[in-house]
Amino acid sequence: MLDGKKSLFSGMQATGTLTLGNYLGALKNWVDLEDEYECFYCVVDLHSITVRQNPAELRKRARDLLTLYIAAGLNPEKNCIYYQSHVSAHSELAWILNCFTYMGELNRMTQFKDKSKKHADNINAGLFTYPVLMAADILLFQSDVVPVGSDQKQHLEITRDIAERFNSIYGDVFTIPEPYIGKVGARIMSLQEPSKKMSKSDENPNASIYLMDDPDTIIRKFKRAVTDSDNEIRYSEEKPGIRNLIDIYSSATGKTIPEIEKEFASSGYGDFKLAVGEAVVSLLKPIQDKFAELSKDKAYINSIIKNNADKANYYANKTLRKVQKKVGFPERIRS
Ligand code: TRP
């Protein structure tokens, strides 16, 4: 809770570009949450350097991500969209929470195990304590809810454990966050392996539609989408490829599944794929136009970055000061 309003926190890495899955599964639905929650959407650049990055690229991608969130409809006057590195309380609280987290707990994290395998030449301490920084992100804003994908559930659980441990020693300092369960967005699957979620880190570019893909690319990727060998447009467990395309078409157009089955009852896969591609092109066009327009307006984006960092710093420092006092750091002397 912040000033009597429930708060929501989500962090996103600026590695890779957002996909249609990120948009239809999450972002599109977040636009409606701004009245109910005090919302924070943080570009987690501190987390990004746990893996080696090209500095110029990281800076560009982080700014693009922030801009894209606004282009996709999040009102930056109401939603606090900011860079983690602009709020030093993240690092400071992470240090303190490190001292309340056990090696054994971190050793169990499946993401750490996966990433250690993937980046065997750079298993750094930051990669190991990544979940503690994430706990700091969430707890700084007294977050009530956190929208996370299934891959981040374990990190949310450790956040709750750390918060409960801290509270049991020092009293009610942190709100215990819950996973956000609200209107669930569509679960969009890979176009090449429809049993797998569409992911921005998929190595096959044909598997994902990126929000910035141009119309030709989008149509081409849908034409190549993996389906099955009959030619019937029917929503069924046994037809994961077609089911995914129906889900995408339904989210993009607002049509229901029975309506879609009826509309394409006498069409083949080729026509259907083209229709889905065209629907997605029209869905993304306004976002892409807005992104281009915003990207040109440097002064506007800079003002958003500045104002939202101020807002985030205000709330984050409030929690940090409380924590510092609880653990026994000396009071600051004001002149
Ligand atoms: N680890 C998350 C991911 O890779 C990103 C993240 C960082 C996050 N801090 C967070 C997500 C706090 C939710 C809340 O997706």
Residues whose N, C-alpha, C, O or C-beta is under 5 A from the ligand:
A	BS01	LIG	F9 S10 G11 M12 Q13 V44 M134 D137 V146 P147
